[in-house]
Amino acid sequence: MNNIQILRRAITDLDRELLGILNKRGQIVRKIGTEKKKLNLNIYDSKREDELLTKLKDSNNGPYSSQMIEEIFKCIFKFSKDLQKTENY
């Protein structure tokens, strides 16, 4: 196996880990959505999202730029809100 194949295998393994983590996150997101509905809270909490983005960007050590990290997580947040909407509202 050459270096590219080894590196690609490592990427594939990491992608599977990311998928597992995203699915675990989604399960928790659903539970939060259920609790928000019980408490009659809005799905979107801009303050919470801003705080999370700031913390994530502050702890980012690269190689992805903070702007890239923000874009990735904004997508995750959007899909999380969509998941809460379809599950609970």
C-alpha positions, 0 to 999 in steps of 0.5 A: 500500500502506498502513502496515498492509500494509507492516508486515504484509509485514515481519512475514511476512518475519520469520516466514519468517526465524524458520522458517528459523532454527528449522529450522536449529536443529532440524537441529543438535538432531538431531545433538546427539541422535545424539551424546548417544546415542553417549555414552549421555547423557540428552536432558534437561540441566536445567543447560544449559537454565537457563544458556541461559534466563538468558543469553537473558533477560539479553540481552533488550532487549524489547519482549517481557518476560523472562517471555515470552522464557522461555515461548517458549524453553521451548516450543522446548526441549520440541520440541527434546527431542521431536525428539531422542527421536523421532530417536534413542531 
